[in-house]
Amino acid sequence: MIRDKLMKSMIIKTMIKKGKADLKKLDDESRSAVSVSEELLKKIVSDARDTEYGKKYDFAGIKSVEDYKKKVPFSRYDDYAPYIERMIKNGEENLITPEPVLHYALSSGSVGVPKHIPVTKKTLDLYCSYTCNNVFASMDEYYRNITGHSFPAGKGLYALEAKPMYLPNGVPKGPISATTLQPVKKYLKYIFSSPLPVVFPEGHMNMKYLKIRYALQERDLAFMIGAFMTAMVDLMTYAQANWEMIVEDIAEGKINEDIEMPDKLRAELESKLKPDVNRALELKKEFDAGFDTPIMPRIWKKMSWICAIGTGGFAMYTEKMRQYSGDIPIHFHTYAASEALMATARYPEEKEFVLVPDSGFYEFIPVDAEDQETTYTIGQLEKGRDYELILTNTSGFYRYKLEDVIRVTGFHGEAPKITFVYRKNQMISIAGEKTNEESVRWAVEQFSRETGCAVSDYSIFADTDAAPGRYVVLIEPEKLIPEEKLESYRNVIEAKLAIANPSFGSKIKNNVLGKTAINIEQLETYALYRDLMYQKGISSNQLKPVRVIDTPVKEKFFFKLTEKY
């Protein structure tokens, strides 16, 4: 036990030390972000000049940023798909990147065909730093500024899943965490509450039960870390609904017999469990007291921080999480995609992200510009303006259109501070009105304030079968809504959408768009959808909120679970 405590303390101190060095590097490079960015582009182009892609676009002849813009076209995944297929099937190298591909991140493509995003060591290292070490360092910095000492060296709940998956050629695929954690696998038992078979799951099992069961047994749990706030809320909601079963299992030192998992794994895990009646009694006392006050500080006295992406479209889940967590500080993690980790929250509770200067070369197209071909670089950005982000990463993608729109909120040195606004391919436009995710989010927030209807989740659907076409807003309330309120609620949400997007309002007024419909979803509809996606093999690391009903599968699911009044 003493050895375990010493190892836990030593590992966390090591992560903090490495993270501090990385944060200093971020701060230093941010002061000269323009030159760091340009030097990175030169290195990327020079290193890749002899690749097949580099020869095609004359990388050897590129001497400046302007040369790069002139010679290399914008790209999308389909431009790389033939190269990636050759890399995976034939083991060909030096096609789009000169570096060995150590991992393929899986990302959903159009019509459901998975994209295989190549990931090199440089990109993996960035993920390792900014999703782990830097968070520990940032929280250490936070607590030292407030209390004079660091946060407790307790274990943490690891909400991600690092399921090991491999391509036929032996290269890992799937969640990037599965590859970044492998080199430190033997140390994870000292810092995570979950045993290794839960961190690296194989076979189908109830991951919510296992993660929260081991976390609840850990009296000195000090932090929670995950990808998206949705997964964190799902765990706490599961704990709230099933605490009696879990507390009994902790008292008896067992895995509940009704929990689905491989028999061999059940036997392995139960052989290492011991009854803990005292911990069970502690938990029962606090759960019996109810959830009117935040439960997490009561069941985990050392809980010091939470880390998950919880801004933008995840904001309502952050508010739900605070019902459980109270004043425990939240680090909003990173702004990232399968293609690159692009920005990081420099401080806890900060809802804007510093663009990491050495994570890629970035170009920006103002969304309000008539010219959608001319790009700006980081030294030309304006605070308060929205831009489409164009990425050149360190793993073989060049001038890649992510379809993300970001807003510049300020600067950290020369590095822009940004917030994610919306995805261009998640925009609803029946008659040219172009309603984006930010507009819908604002409208729902205002709807909730005006009506007093607490919203658990929401989506929007373009009903083009109606004449004229119309919007359908799907809302899952926290409590059932009386039928007599539906029409007034419909009026409010339509009015708020009209304010958020004047073009929508104009087209409603002129009958170009039909009357907006409001569908009330059954309680727990969105949680059920996530559970079904988990069962289909989609990692909780990648499952984002459904904001646009844009596939027949989603349409069938959500409309089937609409309340029948």
N, C-alpha and C positions, 0 to 999 in steps of 0.2 A: 504493500500500500504506500509506504514512504517512497519507494523507488518510483512508483507511478506518479506521485505528486511532483517529485523532482523532475521527472521526464516531461510532464505536462508543463511545468513552469519553464523549463529550459527551451522546449519547442516553441512556446508562445513568445518568449523573449527573443528567440532567433527570428521568428517571423516579423516581430515588431522592428527588430534591427534592420532586417532586409527591406522592410516596407519604408522605414524612415529614409534609407538611402535612395529608394525609388521616388519617394515624395520630394526629396531634395532635388533629384534629377528633373522631375516634372516642373518644379518651381523654377529651377535654373534655365531649363530649355524654353519655358514659357516666356521668359524675358527676351529671348531672341528667337521666337517661334517662326518668324518669317524665314530667316536664314536656315534654321534647322530643317524646316519643311522643304526648302529648295535643295539643300544638300542631300536630303533623303531621296528626293526624286532623282537627282543625278546618279546616286548610288544604285537605286532600283533599275534605272534605265541602262546604266553601264554594265551592271551584273547580268542583265537579261539580254544584252545585245546579240548574243549568239544563240538564243533560243529560237525556235521556229517562229514564234509570234514576234519576237524582236527583229528578226530578219525581214519578216513580212512588212513591218512598218518602219524599217530603217532606224532602229534604235541607235545604231552606231553614228548616224548623222545628226542626232539630237544634241544640241549644245546649250539649250536654254529652255525655260518654261514655255516660251512662245513656240519654239520648234516642236516641243512635245504636243502642244495643243493643235498645231497645224498637221502634224504627221499621223497622230494617233486618234482614231475616231472614238466616240462614245461607244460603250459596249453594254451588253446584258448577258445573262447566264448562257443563253443559247449560242452566243459567240464562242464560248469556251467549251460547251458540251462535247463537241467532237474530239477536242484535245484530251479532255478529262476521260472520255471513254477509252481512248487509246492508252492513257496512263494506267487506268485500272485494269483493262483487259489484257494489254500487251506488255505492261511494265515499261513503257517508253518514258524516257526522261528528257529534260531540256526542251520541252514543248512550249510551256508558258512561263515556267520558272526554272532557274538554274539550281534551285535548292531542292533537297530531298523533301518529298511530301510525307510528313509523319502522321497525318491524320486527315480524314475526310469528314467534315461536319455535314450532317444531314439537315436540309432545309426543304420545306414543302414548296414544290414548284407549281406552275399552272397545270390545270387538269389533274392535280394530285400526283404527278410524277416527281419523286424526290430528287432534289438537287444534291450533288456531291461536291461540296466546297473544299478545295484543297487547302491544307493548313501546314505551314512550314514552322521551323523552330522559332523564328523571330516572333511570329504571331502567337505561338503557344506560350512563349516566355512572357509576352505582354499580358495574356490572359491570366497566367499564374500570378504575376505581380499585382495587377489591378483588381482581381476578384478575390484575392486572399491577403497577401502580405500588406498591401497598401491600406486595406480596410482595418487590419489590426493596428497598424501604425497610426492611422487617422484617429481611431478610437482611443489609443494610448495618449495621443496628443490632446484630445478633447478632455479626457479625465484628469490629466496632469494639470491642465490649465484651470480646471474647476476645483479639484480636490487636492492637488499636489502629488498624487500617486496614480498608478495605472489602475485599470479595471481588474477584478479578481481573475486569477488564472484558473478558471473553471472550464469544464467541457462545454461544447456547444451542440445545439441541434443542427445537423446538416440536412437541409430540406431538399437538396438536389439529388439526382440519381446518376450514378456513374456506371451505368450498365455496360459491361464490356461487349463490344460488337466488332466484327472484323470482316473485311472484304476477302474474297478468295485469294488475293495475293498476300494476305497477312497483315495489311495496313489497317489500323484501327479506324472505325467510323462511328458516327453517332454523336452524343454529347461530348464537347471538348473536355469537360471535367474528367471523363473516363481516362483520358490520356494524361492530362496534367497531374492527376493524383497518383498515377502508377509509381513514379519514382519515390514517393514518400509514403507508400502504402503501409509500411510497417510502423509508421509513427501515428497513423490516424486514430488508433485505439486510445491514444492518450489525450486527444483533443476533441473527438466527436463522441456523442452519447451512443450513437448507433454502432453495432458491431459491423465488421467488414462485410459480411454477406448482405447487410442492408444497405451499406454505402455502395457496394458493387453487386446489385441484385441480378440473379439469374433465375429464370423461370417466373411464372406468374405468382404474385402474392399480394396481400393487402398491405401496401406500403404505408398508408396513413396510420393504420394500427401500429405497425412495427416502429415507425419513426417516433410517434407520440408516446408509445408505451415505454420505450427506453428513455426518452427525454423526461417523462414524468418520474421515473424511478430515480433519475439523477437529481439529488437534492441540491447540489451546488451548480446547476446549469447556469452558465454566465452569458451566453450569446446564442443567437439564432442566425443562420446564414442560408440564403437561398437565391434563386434566380428572380422569380416574380412574386409580388406580394399575394397574388391569388393563391399560390400554393401554401403560403404561410397561414393565410386566413382559413383555408380548407383544413389544415391540420388542427388549428384551434377550434374550429367549428366541430370537427370530428371529436375532439376531446370533450367539448361541452355536451355533445349528444351521447357519448359513450363512456363517460368517466366512471360510472359505477362498475361496469365490466372491467375496465382497465385497472382500477384500484383493487378490485378483488384479485385480479391476476398478479398484481405486484405483491399483494399480501401472501399469496400462495406460491409465488415464484414460478409462474407458468406462462405459456403462450395459450391464449384462449382457444379451445378446441373448435370453435366455429370460424376461426380465421383461416382463410384459404392460403395454403403455402405447401411446398414440397415436404413430404413426410421426413425425408432425410435431414432437411434443413431444420425442421421443427425439433427433431431429436437433438441436433447439434446445438441449437440455441438454448433449449431447455436444460441441457446438461451443464450449462454455465450459469444458470439463473439460481438465485437463492431467495427463499421467502423473506420479505421485508415488511413485517407488520407495522413497525413504527412509521415507516415512510407512508404506508397505506393509510394509517390513521391521520397523519398530518394532512395528506391530500383530501381525505374524506371531510375533515373539519372545514377546510376552505371551500371545497365544492358545495358542501351542504349550505354554506353561507350565501351561495348564489353568485350571480354574474353582474349584479347591479354596479359593483365597483370592479376595477380591473383585476382579473384573476392572476395574471402572470407574476406581478410583484409579490403576490401572496403565496404562490406555490413554489416560486424560485426566488429566494431572498437575494441571491447574488446576480440575478439577471441584469445585465448592464447595457446591452445593445442588440439591435436587430439590423440585419443587412439584407436588403432586397430592392429590386426595382419597383418603385411605388409611386411614381409621378405620372403625369399625363393621363392616359387611359386607365392606369392602375390606381388613380388617386382615391376613388371611392373604396377600394380595398384597403388602402392605407388608413382611412378613417375607421373602417370596420376593425382593422387590426388594433387601433388605439383603444377601442372598447375593451380589448383584452389586455393590452400592454400598458395603458396609461401614459406616463411621462417618460418611459424608457426611450432613450434616443434612437433614432433610425438613421442609418446610413443608406442613401438611395443608390449606392452601388455604381453602376456604369451605364453608359449608352453604348450598346454593342449590337452586333449582328453576327451571323455565321461567318461573314466575310472579314470582319475585323472588330477589334475592340477600339472604339473611336474616341471615347471621352469618359471622364470619371468625375464623380462628385468629390470635390476636394475636402469638404468638411461635412460632418454629420448634420442632418436636417436641411442641408442645402439642396434645393430642388433644381439647380442648374448644374451643368457639367462642363468641365474644362476639356477642350479638345486636346488630346495628347499629341504633341508635335511630332514625335518619332514613330507614331503608330501607322501612319500612311500619309500619302500626299492628297490634299483635298482641294477640290474646286467647287465653286458655288454659282448657281444660276438664280438670280432674283425671281421669285415666282410672279412678281407684278411687272416684269419687264416684257416688252413686246418681242425682243430678241431672245429666244430661248436656246441659242447656240453659243453665245459669248459667255465665258465663265470668268469668275473672279477668284483670286487666291486669298489666303487668310489676312494678308496685309491690306486688303481692299474692302473689308466688310464694314457694314454700318450697324450700329446698335439699334435694335428694335425692328430690323427688317427680316423677312422670311426668305429662305433660300432652299432650293433643291440641292442636295448633297451629291457630289460626284467623287468616287473613291478610287484611288490607286493604292492597292494594299501591298503587303510584303510577301504575298503568297501567289502572285501571278495574275491578278486582275488589274486591268488598266483602264482608267477613265470609266469606271463601272457605275451605271445608274442604279442606285439602291432603291429609288422611288421614295426616299424619305425627304420630308420637308422639315427643316429646323429653323429656330428663331434665335438670332444673336441677342443675348441679354446684357452683355458687357464683355469685359476682357480681364484675363488673368495674365498680367504682363502684356505680351503681344498675342497670346493664345485666346481665341474667342471662347466665351462662356455661352453655352447653348442650351436650349430645351427642345425636345422633340415635339413637333406640332401635329403632323399627320403623315400618312402614307398616301402617295398619289394614286396608287392602285386600289385604295380603300375609299375612294371618293364616290358619292352618289350623284349622278347627273342624268335625269330622265329627259329634261328639255333644255340642257345647257346651263342649268343653274349652279352646278358644281358645289355641292354641299360636302364639306370635309369633316373629318373626325373631330376636330376642335370645335366646330360649330355645333355638332350634335352633342358633344360633351357639355358645352356651355348651356345649351338649351335644356338638357336633362337636369343639370344642377339648378338652373333657375326654376324649372318646373317643380322640383322637389321643395325648394324654398317657398314658393308661392302657395303650393297646395298642402304642404306639410306631409306629403307622401314620401316616406323614406324609401329610396330606391336601392335595391341590392345589386342589380345589374340591368343592362339594357342593350338593345341592338336596333338597327334600322334596315329596312328592306325596300327595294325599289319594285313596286308592283306595276309592271309594264303591261300586264294583261288587262288592267282596268282601263276604262276609257273616260276621260284622259288618265294617263299614268299618275300614280299617287305614291306618297310615302306611307309606309306602315312602321310605326315606332313600337317596338316590343319592350315592355317594362316588367321586370320582376320586382314587386314591392316587398318590403320586409314583413308586411301584414296584409291580409286579404282586403280588397277594396270593394265597398258596396257598389252595386250596379248603378244606383242613382247618381253616382259621382262620375261615371265614365264620360259622359258628354262634356261636362265642364273640364275634365282633365284633358280630353281631346282638344278642346279649344285652347287650353293653356299651352300644351306642347306645340301646337301649330303656330301659335303667336310667338313663342320663344324662338322657334326655328326661323320664323320670318325676320325676327330682329337679328339673329346670328348670321343669317344669309339673306340680305335684302333682295337678291335675285329670286330666291325661293318665294319670298313674300309677294313679290310682284307677279310671279307666275300663278300663284294661288289666287290673287285678286282678279287676274284676268282670265281665270279658268283654263290656263294652259296646263296647270297641274290640278289633279282632282283633290278633293277634300282629304286631308290627312286622316289616317286611321290609327287607333291606339289599341294594341293587344296587350292584355295583362297576362303574364306568364305565371304558371303555377309556382308555388314556393319551391326553392332548391332546384329549379330547372337548369340554371347555368352550372351549378355544382355537379348535377347529374351528367350534363354534357361533358364536363371535364373528366369525370370518372369513366365514361364510355371511351373517351379518347385515350386515357391511360391504358384501358384494357386492350385497345387496339395497338398498343405499343408506342404511342407518342409520348416522349419524355415530358415530365412536368417542367423540365428546364426550358422547354420551347413552347409550351402551350399558353398562348396569349388570349386575352378576352375576345369574345366574338362581338365585334362592333358592327360589322356589315354582314348580313345574310346574303352570301354571294355564291352559294353552291346549292344544288338540289338536295343534298344530304342535310345541310343546315336548315334549309327551308322546311323540309318534311319534319325534322325533329322539333324545331321550335314552334311551328304552327300547330303541330299535334298536341303540344303541351300548353296551348293557350287556354285560359280559363273560359268555360262555357257559362255564360250568364243567361 
